[in-house]
Amino acid sequence: MAGKRSGWALVGRYSGLAFLLPATTFAGYVVGWLLDRWLGTGFLYLVFLLAGIAGGFIELVRTLRRDLEDERS
């Protein structure tokens, strides 16, 4: 029973995941945009945007895998 979570705990956990991907995407874009302005380049926003998207997806998959493994045990 230690692995069981209440319904509200699951709602909180998954609603946090709903904001994870947009937040990491936005953060990556802003960091890249700021670096572009500072360094005078025009491509870093795209690099950091893609890095933010990748980081968000990686965290999403890690969390879902962990939850599935907890559910099976």
PDB file of N, CA, C and O in Angstrom:
ATOM      1  N   MET A   1       0.802  -1.203   0.000  1.00  0.00           N
ATOM      2  CA  MET A   1       0.000   0.000   0.000  1.00  0.00           C
ATOM      3  C   MET A   1       0.843   1.265   0.000  1.00  0.00           C
ATOM      4  O   MET A   1       0.324   2.355  -0.240  1.00  0.00           O
ATOM      5  N   ALA A   2       2.144   1.130   0.268  1.00  0.00           N
ATOM      6  CA  ALA A   2       2.977   2.319   0.311  1.00  0.00           C
ATOM      7  C   ALA A   2       3.110   2.964  -1.064  1.00  0.00           C
ATOM      8  O   ALA A   2       3.324   4.174  -1.152  1.00  0.00           O
ATOM      9  N   GLY A   3       2.987   2.173  -2.157  1.00  0.00           N
ATOM     10  CA  GLY A   3       3.114   2.694  -3.499  1.00  0.00           C
ATOM     11  C   GLY A   3       1.852   3.383  -4.001  1.00  0.00           C
ATOM     12  O   GLY A   3       1.890   4.075  -5.018  1.00  0.00           O
ATOM     13  N   LYS A   4       0.726   3.201  -3.296  1.00  0.00           N
ATOM     14  CA  LYS A   4      -0.534   3.807  -3.729  1.00  0.00           C
ATOM     15  C   LYS A   4      -0.540   5.280  -3.378  1.00  0.00           C
ATOM     16  O   LYS A   4      -0.123   5.679  -2.291  1.00  0.00           O
ATOM     17  N   ARG A   5      -1.019   6.079  -4.312  1.00  0.00           N
ATOM     18  CA  ARG A   5      -1.136   7.520  -4.075  1.00  0.00           C
ATOM     19  C   ARG A   5      -2.594   7.895  -4.131  1.00  0.00           C
ATOM     20  O   ARG A   5      -3.399   7.236  -4.791  1.00  0.00           O
ATOM     21  N   SER A   6      -2.927   8.968  -3.427  1.00  0.00           N
ATOM     22  CA  SER A   6      -4.305   9.432  -3.451  1.00  0.00           C
ATOM     23  C   SER A   6      -4.599  10.080  -4.798  1.00  0.00           C
ATOM     24  O   SER A   6      -3.686  10.428  -5.547  1.00  0.00           O
ATOM     25  N   GLY A   7      -5.862  10.234  -5.090  1.00  0.00           N
ATOM     26  CA  GLY A   7      -6.273  10.844  -6.349  1.00  0.00           C
ATOM     27  C   GLY A   7      -5.785  12.267  -6.486  1.00  0.00           C
ATOM     28  O   GLY A   7      -5.370  12.681  -7.568  1.00  0.00           O
ATOM     29  N   TRP A   8      -5.830  13.022  -5.403  1.00  0.00           N
ATOM     30  CA  TRP A   8      -5.392  14.416  -5.457  1.00  0.00           C
ATOM     31  C   TRP A   8      -3.891  14.525  -5.673  1.00  0.00           C
ATOM     32  O   TRP A   8      -3.428  15.454  -6.334  1.00  0.00           O
ATOM     33  N   ALA A   9      -3.129  13.590  -5.126  1.00  0.00           N
ATOM     34  CA  ALA A   9      -1.681  13.595  -5.357  1.00  0.00           C
ATOM     35  C   ALA A   9      -1.372  13.340  -6.825  1.00  0.00           C
ATOM     36  O   ALA A   9      -0.469  13.957  -7.390  1.00  0.00           O
ATOM     37  N   LEU A  10      -2.116  12.434  -7.439  1.00  0.00           N
ATOM     38  CA  LEU A  10      -1.921  12.166  -8.864  1.00  0.00           C
ATOM     39  C   LEU A  10      -2.338  13.350  -9.725  1.00  0.00           C
ATOM     40  O   LEU A  10      -1.687  13.658 -10.724  1.00  0.00           O
ATOM     41  N   VAL A  11      -3.425  14.014  -9.338  1.00  0.00           N
ATOM     42  CA  VAL A  11      -3.860  15.205 -10.073  1.00  0.00           C
ATOM     43  C   VAL A  11      -2.776  16.279 -10.009  1.00  0.00           C
ATOM     44  O   VAL A  11      -2.467  16.908 -11.021  1.00  0.00           O
ATOM     45  N   GLY A  12      -2.213  16.487  -8.856  1.00  0.00           N
ATOM     46  CA  GLY A  12      -1.155  17.478  -8.709  1.00  0.00           C
ATOM     47  C   GLY A  12       0.082  17.116  -9.503  1.00  0.00           C
ATOM     48  O   GLY A  12       0.700  17.975 -10.131  1.00  0.00           O
ATOM     49  N   ARG A  13       0.436  15.858  -9.473  1.00  0.00           N
ATOM     50  CA  ARG A  13       1.633  15.416 -10.193  1.00  0.00           C
ATOM     51  C   ARG A  13       1.468  15.577 -11.707  1.00  0.00           C
ATOM     52  O   ARG A  13       2.364  16.089 -12.379  1.00  0.00           O
ATOM     53  N   TYR A  14       0.333  15.143 -12.239  1.00  0.00           N
ATOM     54  CA  TYR A  14       0.135  15.195 -13.686  1.00  0.00           C
ATOM     55  C   TYR A  14      -0.214  16.597 -14.181  1.00  0.00           C
ATOM     56  O   TYR A  14       0.074  16.925 -15.332  1.00  0.00           O
ATOM     57  N   SER A  15      -0.812  17.413 -13.360  1.00  0.00           N
ATOM     58  CA  SER A  15      -1.028  18.799 -13.787  1.00  0.00           C
ATOM     59  C   SER A  15       0.301  19.549 -13.824  1.00  0.00           C
ATOM     60  O   SER A  15       0.473  20.463 -14.631  1.00  0.00           O
ATOM     61  N   GLY A  16       1.222  19.177 -12.975  1.00  0.00           N
ATOM     62  CA  GLY A  16       2.567  19.739 -13.052  1.00  0.00           C
ATOM     63  C   GLY A  16       3.266  19.325 -14.339  1.00  0.00           C
ATOM     64  O   GLY A  16       4.004  20.115 -14.929  1.00  0.00           O
ATOM     65  N   LEU A  17       3.038  18.100 -14.774  1.00  0.00           N
ATOM     66  CA  LEU A  17       3.603  17.646 -16.038  1.00  0.00           C
ATOM     67  C   LEU A  17       2.999  18.400 -17.219  1.00  0.00           C
ATOM     68  O   LEU A  17       3.660  18.593 -18.239  1.00  0.00           O
ATOM     69  N   ALA A  18       1.752  18.822 -17.083  1.00  0.00           N
ATOM     70  CA  ALA A  18       1.101  19.562 -18.169  1.00  0.00           C
ATOM     71  C   ALA A  18       1.777  20.906 -18.401  1.00  0.00           C
ATOM     72  O   ALA A  18       1.751  21.422 -19.518  1.00  0.00           O
ATOM     73  N   PHE A  19       2.378  21.476 -17.374  1.00  0.00           N
ATOM     74  CA  PHE A  19       3.065  22.758 -17.509  1.00  0.00           C
ATOM     75  C   PHE A  19       4.556  22.591 -17.787  1.00  0.00           C
ATOM     76  O   PHE A  19       5.239  23.567 -18.097  1.00  0.00           O
ATOM     77  N   LEU A  20       5.058  21.384 -17.680  1.00  0.00           N
ATOM     78  CA  LEU A  20       6.487  21.138 -17.831  1.00  0.00           C
ATOM     79  C   LEU A  20       6.980  21.449 -19.238  1.00  0.00           C
ATOM     80  O   LEU A  20       7.946  22.195 -19.397  1.00  0.00           O
ATOM     81  N   LEU A  21       6.347  20.901 -20.245  1.00  0.00           N
ATOM     82  CA  LEU A  21       6.823  21.092 -21.614  1.00  0.00           C
ATOM     83  C   LEU A  21       6.724  22.543 -22.081  1.00  0.00           C
ATOM     84  O   LEU A  21       7.690  23.050 -22.651  1.00  0.00           O
ATOM     85  N   PRO A  22       5.609  23.231 -21.866  1.00  0.00           N
ATOM     86  CA  PRO A  22       5.596  24.650 -22.261  1.00  0.00           C
ATOM     87  C   PRO A  22       6.606  25.504 -21.488  1.00  0.00           C
ATOM     88  O   PRO A  22       7.192  26.430 -22.049  1.00  0.00           O
ATOM     89  N   ALA A  23       6.809  25.199 -20.218  1.00  0.00           N
ATOM     90  CA  ALA A  23       7.750  25.990 -19.416  1.00  0.00           C
ATOM     91  C   ALA A  23       9.188  25.791 -19.887  1.00  0.00           C
ATOM     92  O   ALA A  23       9.934  26.763 -20.005  1.00  0.00           O
ATOM     93  N   THR A  24       9.585  24.553 -20.158  1.00  0.00           N
ATOM     94  CA  THR A  24      10.954  24.317 -20.612  1.00  0.00           C
ATOM     95  C   THR A  24      11.171  24.874 -22.018  1.00  0.00           C
ATOM     96  O   THR A  24      12.258  25.356 -22.336  1.00  0.00           O
ATOM     97  N   THR A  25      10.142  24.806 -22.852  1.00  0.00           N
ATOM     98  CA  THR A  25      10.242  25.378 -24.195  1.00  0.00           C
ATOM     99  C   THR A  25      10.424  26.887 -24.114  1.00  0.00           C
ATOM    100  O   THR A  25      11.295  27.445 -24.782  1.00  0.00           O
ATOM    101  N   PHE A  26       9.619  27.542 -23.310  1.00  0.00           N
ATOM    102  CA  PHE A  26       9.710  28.991 -23.157  1.00  0.00           C
ATOM    103  C   PHE A  26      11.051  29.397 -22.545  1.00  0.00           C
ATOM    104  O   PHE A  26      11.671  30.362 -22.991  1.00  0.00           O
ATOM    105  N   ALA A  27      11.493  28.670 -21.537  1.00  0.00           N
ATOM    106  CA  ALA A  27      12.765  29.001 -20.886  1.00  0.00           C
ATOM    107  C   ALA A  27      13.931  28.851 -21.867  1.00  0.00           C
ATOM    108  O   ALA A  27      14.831  29.691 -21.895  1.00  0.00           O
ATOM    109  N   GLY A  28      13.915  27.792 -22.664  1.00  0.00           N
ATOM    110  CA  GLY A  28      14.972  27.611 -23.657  1.00  0.00           C
ATOM    111  C   GLY A  28      14.990  28.727 -24.672  1.00  0.00           C
ATOM    112  O   GLY A  28      16.057  29.216 -25.042  1.00  0.00           O
ATOM    113  N   TYR A  29      13.818  29.137 -25.129  1.00  0.00           N
ATOM    114  CA  TYR A  29      13.732  30.229 -26.099  1.00  0.00           C
ATOM    115  C   TYR A  29      14.263  31.538 -25.513  1.00  0.00           C
ATOM    116  O   TYR A  29      15.027  32.250 -26.165  1.00  0.00           O
ATOM    117  N   VAL A  30      13.861  31.847 -24.297  1.00  0.00           N
ATOM    118  CA  VAL A  30      14.278  33.112 -23.669  1.00  0.00           C
ATOM    119  C   VAL A  30      15.787  33.135 -23.450  1.00  0.00           C
ATOM    120  O   VAL A  30      16.435  34.148 -23.714  1.00  0.00           O
ATOM    121  N   VAL A  31      16.347  32.037 -22.973  1.00  0.00           N
ATOM    122  CA  VAL A  31      17.797  31.988 -22.762  1.00  0.00           C
ATOM    123  C   VAL A  31      18.523  32.166 -24.096  1.00  0.00           C
ATOM    124  O   VAL A  31      19.490  32.923 -24.179  1.00  0.00           O
ATOM    125  N   GLY A  32      18.067  31.481 -25.127  1.00  0.00           N
ATOM    126  CA  GLY A  32      18.692  31.622 -26.442  1.00  0.00           C
ATOM    127  C   GLY A  32      18.550  33.024 -27.005  1.00  0.00           C
ATOM    128  O   GLY A  32      19.490  33.562 -27.591  1.00  0.00           O
ATOM    129  N   TRP A  33      17.395  33.607 -26.831  1.00  0.00           N
ATOM    130  CA  TRP A  33      17.157  34.972 -27.323  1.00  0.00           C
ATOM    131  C   TRP A  33      18.076  35.978 -26.616  1.00  0.00           C
ATOM    132  O   TRP A  33      18.654  36.863 -27.248  1.00  0.00           O
ATOM    133  N   LEU A  34      18.195  35.823 -25.301  1.00  0.00           N
ATOM    134  CA  LEU A  34      19.071  36.712 -24.548  1.00  0.00           C
ATOM    135  C   LEU A  34      20.531  36.542 -24.973  1.00  0.00           C
ATOM    136  O   LEU A  34      21.257  37.527 -25.111  1.00  0.00           O
ATOM    137  N   LEU A  35      20.953  35.310 -25.177  1.00  0.00           N
ATOM    138  CA  LEU A  35      22.320  35.083 -25.633  1.00  0.00           C
ATOM    139  C   LEU A  35      22.533  35.636 -27.039  1.00  0.00           C
ATOM    140  O   LEU A  35      23.602  36.167 -27.340  1.00  0.00           O
ATOM    141  N   ASP A  36      21.532  35.517 -27.896  1.00  0.00           N
ATOM    142  CA  ASP A  36      21.632  36.098 -29.237  1.00  0.00           C
ATOM    143  C   ASP A  36      21.832  37.609 -29.175  1.00  0.00           C
ATOM    144  O   ASP A  36      22.663  38.164 -29.894  1.00  0.00           O
ATOM    145  N   ARG A  37      21.076  38.256 -28.327  1.00  0.00           N
ATOM    146  CA  ARG A  37      21.213  39.718 -28.197  1.00  0.00           C
ATOM    147  C   ARG A  37      22.570  40.092 -27.633  1.00  0.00           C
ATOM    148  O   ARG A  37      23.187  41.059 -28.080  1.00  0.00           O
ATOM    149  N   TRP A  38      23.035  39.335 -26.658  1.00  0.00           N
ATOM    150  CA  TRP A  38      24.294  39.638 -26.001  1.00  0.00           C
ATOM    151  C   TRP A  38      25.490  39.381 -26.923  1.00  0.00           C
ATOM    152  O   TRP A  38      26.433  40.172 -26.957  1.00  0.00           O
ATOM    153  N   LEU A  39      25.448  38.272 -27.671  1.00  0.00           N
ATOM    154  CA  LEU A  39      26.581  37.893 -28.510  1.00  0.00           C
ATOM    155  C   LEU A  39      26.458  38.388 -29.953  1.00  0.00           C
ATOM    156  O   LEU A  39      27.412  38.284 -30.724  1.00  0.00           O
ATOM    157  N   GLY A  40      25.303  38.918 -30.319  1.00  0.00           N
ATOM    158  CA  GLY A  40      25.111  39.425 -31.669  1.00  0.00           C
ATOM    159  C   GLY A  40      24.933  38.336 -32.707  1.00  0.00           C
ATOM    160  O   GLY A  40      25.236  38.543 -33.882  1.00  0.00           O
ATOM    161  N   THR A  41      24.451  37.193 -32.294  1.00  0.00           N
ATOM    162  CA  THR A  41      24.211  36.090 -33.223  1.00  0.00           C
ATOM    163  C   THR A  41      22.727  36.018 -33.549  1.00  0.00           C
ATOM    164  O   THR A  41      21.940  36.817 -33.041  1.00  0.00           O
ATOM    165  N   GLY A  42      22.337  35.062 -34.396  1.00  0.00           N
ATOM    166  CA  GLY A  42      20.933  34.962 -34.752  1.00  0.00           C
ATOM    167  C   GLY A  42      20.411  33.544 -34.774  1.00  0.00           C
ATOM    168  O   GLY A  42      19.336  33.289 -35.317  1.00  0.00           O
ATOM    169  N   PHE A  43      21.153  32.615 -34.193  1.00  0.00           N
ATOM    170  CA  PHE A  43      20.745  31.216 -34.256  1.00  0.00           C
ATOM    171  C   PHE A  43      20.632  30.539 -32.897  1.00  0.00           C
ATOM    172  O   PHE A  43      20.072  29.447 -32.803  1.00  0.00           O
ATOM    173  N   LEU A  44      21.145  31.154 -31.854  1.00  0.00           N
ATOM    174  CA  LEU A  44      21.155  30.492 -30.548  1.00  0.00           C
ATOM    175  C   LEU A  44      19.758  30.297 -29.973  1.00  0.00           C
ATOM    176  O   LEU A  44      19.532  29.357 -29.211  1.00  0.00           O
ATOM    177  N   TYR A  45      18.821  31.167 -30.324  1.00  0.00           N
ATOM    178  CA  TYR A  45      17.457  30.981 -29.828  1.00  0.00           C
ATOM    179  C   TYR A  45      16.906  29.641 -30.287  1.00  0.00           C
ATOM    180  O   TYR A  45      16.194  28.972 -29.537  1.00  0.00           O
ATOM    181  N   LEU A  46      17.230  29.243 -31.518  1.00  0.00           N
ATOM    182  CA  LEU A  46      16.736  27.970 -32.044  1.00  0.00           C
ATOM    183  C   LEU A  46      17.410  26.791 -31.349  1.00  0.00           C
ATOM    184  O   LEU A  46      16.757  25.794 -31.043  1.00  0.00           O
ATOM    185  N   VAL A  47      18.689  26.900 -31.104  1.00  0.00           N
ATOM    186  CA  VAL A  47      19.424  25.832 -30.416  1.00  0.00           C
ATOM    187  C   VAL A  47      18.862  25.619 -29.017  1.00  0.00           C
ATOM    188  O   VAL A  47      18.604  24.485 -28.614  1.00  0.00           O
ATOM    189  N   PHE A  48      18.674  26.706 -28.280  1.00  0.00           N
ATOM    190  CA  PHE A  48      18.177  26.584 -26.915  1.00  0.00           C
ATOM    191  C   PHE A  48      16.690  26.233 -26.875  1.00  0.00           C
ATOM    192  O   PHE A  48      16.231  25.589 -25.932  1.00  0.00           O
ATOM    193  N   LEU A  49      15.947  26.646 -27.877  1.00  0.00           N
ATOM    194  CA  LEU A  49      14.549  26.237 -27.977  1.00  0.00           C
ATOM    195  C   LEU A  49      14.456  24.730 -28.121  1.00  0.00           C
ATOM    196  O   LEU A  49      13.672  24.088 -27.423  1.00  0.00           O
ATOM    197  N   LEU A  50      15.250  24.158 -29.022  1.00  0.00           N
ATOM    198  CA  LEU A  50      15.255  22.704 -29.206  1.00  0.00           C
ATOM    199  C   LEU A  50      15.771  21.981 -27.961  1.00  0.00           C
ATOM    200  O   LEU A  50      15.281  20.906 -27.617  1.00  0.00           O
ATOM    201  N   ALA A  51      16.750  22.566 -27.296  1.00  0.00           N
ATOM    202  CA  ALA A  51      17.259  21.962 -26.055  1.00  0.00           C
ATOM    203  C   ALA A  51      16.185  21.985 -24.963  1.00  0.00           C
ATOM    204  O   ALA A  51      16.067  21.029 -24.195  1.00  0.00           O
ATOM    205  N   GLY A  52      15.409  23.055 -24.887  1.00  0.00           N
ATOM    206  CA  GLY A  52      14.320  23.121 -23.911  1.00  0.00           C
ATOM    207  C   GLY A  52      13.234  22.103 -24.201  1.00  0.00           C
ATOM    208  O   GLY A  52      12.709  21.472 -23.283  1.00  0.00           O
ATOM    209  N   ILE A  53      12.895  21.938 -25.469  1.00  0.00           N
ATOM    210  CA  ILE A  53      11.896  20.940 -25.846  1.00  0.00           C
ATOM    211  C   ILE A  53      12.392  19.540 -25.509  1.00  0.00           C
ATOM    212  O   ILE A  53      11.649  18.731 -24.952  1.00  0.00           O
ATOM    213  N   ALA A  54      13.648  19.253 -25.846  1.00  0.00           N
ATOM    214  CA  ALA A  54      14.220  17.933 -25.560  1.00  0.00           C
ATOM    215  C   ALA A  54      14.260  17.672 -24.056  1.00  0.00           C
ATOM    216  O   ALA A  54      13.926  16.577 -23.604  1.00  0.00           O
ATOM    217  N   GLY A  55      14.664  18.670 -23.288  1.00  0.00           N
ATOM    218  CA  GLY A  55      14.701  18.505 -21.830  1.00  0.00           C
ATOM    219  C   GLY A  55      13.325  18.255 -21.245  1.00  0.00           C
ATOM    220  O   GLY A  55      13.175  17.442 -20.332  1.00  0.00           O
ATOM    221  N   GLY A  56      12.321  18.945 -21.761  1.00  0.00           N
ATOM    222  CA  GLY A  56      10.961  18.726 -21.290  1.00  0.00           C
ATOM    223  C   GLY A  56      10.452  17.330 -21.603  1.00  0.00           C
ATOM    224  O   GLY A  56       9.827  16.687 -20.759  1.00  0.00           O
ATOM    225  N   PHE A  57      10.721  16.861 -22.818  1.00  0.00           N
ATOM    226  CA  PHE A  57      10.294  15.512 -23.190  1.00  0.00           C
ATOM    227  C   PHE A  57      11.020  14.452 -22.379  1.00  0.00           C
ATOM    228  O   PHE A  57      10.412  13.462 -21.970  1.00  0.00           O
ATOM    229  N   ILE A  58      12.306  14.645 -22.141  1.00  0.00           N
ATOM    230  CA  ILE A  58      13.069  13.678 -21.355  1.00  0.00           C
ATOM    231  C   ILE A  58      12.503  13.577 -19.945  1.00  0.00           C
ATOM    232  O   ILE A  58      12.325  12.474 -19.426  1.00  0.00           O
ATOM    233  N   GLU A  59      12.221  14.702 -19.329  1.00  0.00           N
ATOM    234  CA  GLU A  59      11.660  14.678 -17.976  1.00  0.00           C
ATOM    235  C   GLU A  59      10.264  14.071 -17.959  1.00  0.00           C
ATOM    236  O   GLU A  59       9.908  13.361 -17.019  1.00  0.00           O
ATOM    237  N   LEU A  60       9.472  14.343 -18.986  1.00  0.00           N
ATOM    238  CA  LEU A  60       8.142  13.766 -19.096  1.00  0.00           C
ATOM    239  C   LEU A  60       8.214  12.248 -19.191  1.00  0.00           C
ATOM    240  O   LEU A  60       7.475  11.549 -18.497  1.00  0.00           O
ATOM    241  N   VAL A  61       9.091  11.733 -20.035  1.00  0.00           N
ATOM    242  CA  VAL A  61       9.238  10.284 -20.198  1.00  0.00           C
ATOM    243  C   VAL A  61       9.777   9.655 -18.923  1.00  0.00           C
ATOM    244  O   VAL A  61       9.308   8.591 -18.517  1.00  0.00           O
ATOM    245  N   ARG A  62      10.750  10.290 -18.285  1.00  0.00           N
ATOM    246  CA  ARG A  62      11.297   9.740 -17.038  1.00  0.00           C
ATOM    247  C   ARG A  62      10.226   9.636 -15.956  1.00  0.00           C
ATOM    248  O   ARG A  62      10.153   8.635 -15.243  1.00  0.00           O
ATOM    249  N   THR A  63       9.405  10.661 -15.836  1.00  0.00           N
ATOM    250  CA  THR A  63       8.360  10.659 -14.816  1.00  0.00           C
ATOM    251  C   THR A  63       7.317   9.594 -15.111  1.00  0.00           C
ATOM    252  O   THR A  63       6.891   8.873 -14.209  1.00  0.00           O
ATOM    253  N   LEU A  64       6.907   9.491 -16.359  1.00  0.00           N
ATOM    254  CA  LEU A  64       5.898   8.486 -16.709  1.00  0.00           C
ATOM    255  C   LEU A  64       6.433   7.069 -16.540  1.00  0.00           C
ATOM    256  O   LEU A  64       5.705   6.189 -16.081  1.00  0.00           O
ATOM    257  N   ARG A  65       7.684   6.835 -16.901  1.00  0.00           N
ATOM    258  CA  ARG A  65       8.278   5.509 -16.687  1.00  0.00           C
ATOM    259  C   ARG A  65       8.332   5.162 -15.210  1.00  0.00           C
ATOM    260  O   ARG A  65       8.020   4.037 -14.818  1.00  0.00           O
ATOM    261  N   ARG A  66       8.729   6.125 -14.393  1.00  0.00           N
ATOM    262  CA  ARG A  66       8.806   5.895 -12.951  1.00  0.00           C
ATOM    263  C   ARG A  66       7.429   5.555 -12.383  1.00  0.00           C
ATOM    264  O   ARG A  66       7.299   4.664 -11.543  1.00  0.00           O
ATOM    265  N   ASP A  67       6.406   6.268 -12.844  1.00  0.00           N
ATOM    266  CA  ASP A  67       5.053   5.994 -12.364  1.00  0.00           C
ATOM    267  C   ASP A  67       4.564   4.616 -12.806  1.00  0.00           C
ATOM    268  O   ASP A  67       3.892   3.919 -12.047  1.00  0.00           O
ATOM    269  N   LEU A  68       4.901   4.228 -14.029  1.00  0.00           N
ATOM    270  CA  LEU A  68       4.502   2.895 -14.499  1.00  0.00           C
ATOM    271  C   LEU A  68       5.202   1.801 -13.728  1.00  0.00           C
ATOM    272  O   LEU A  68       4.588   0.782 -13.414  1.00  0.00           O
ATOM    273  N   GLU A  69       6.484   1.986 -13.412  1.00  0.00           N
ATOM    274  CA  GLU A  69       7.208   1.001 -12.625  1.00  0.00           C
ATOM    275  C   GLU A  69       6.663   0.914 -11.210  1.00  0.00           C
ATOM    276  O   GLU A  69       6.584  -0.180 -10.650  1.00  0.00           O
ATOM    277  N   ASP A  70       6.285   2.042 -10.618  1.00  0.00           N
ATOM    278  CA  ASP A  70       5.691   2.029  -9.284  1.00  0.00           C
ATOM    279  C   ASP A  70       4.351   1.328  -9.289  1.00  0.00           C
ATOM    280  O   ASP A  70       3.994   0.641  -8.331  1.00  0.00           O
ATOM    281  N   GLU A  71       3.607   1.502 -10.374  1.00  0.00           N
ATOM    282  CA  GLU A  71       2.284   0.880 -10.478  1.00  0.00           C
ATOM    283  C   GLU A  71       2.394  -0.638 -10.594  1.00  0.00           C
ATOM    284  O   GLU A  71       1.554  -1.360 -10.056  1.00  0.00           O
ATOM    285  N   ARG A  72       3.407  -1.122 -11.281  1.00  0.00           N
ATOM    286  CA  ARG A  72       3.602  -2.565 -11.476  1.00  0.00           C
ATOM    287  C   ARG A  72       4.091  -3.253 -10.219  1.00  0.00           C
ATOM    288  O   ARG A  72       3.830  -4.441 -10.027  1.00  0.00           O
ATOM    289  N   SER A  73       4.804  -2.524  -9.346  1.00  0.00           N
ATOM    290  CA  SER A  73       5.344  -3.156  -8.138  1.00  0.00           C
ATOM    291  C   SER A  73       4.321  -3.307  -7.066  1.00  0.00           C
ATOM    292  O   SER A  73       4.626  -3.822  -5.990  1.00  0.00           O
TER     293      SER A  73
END
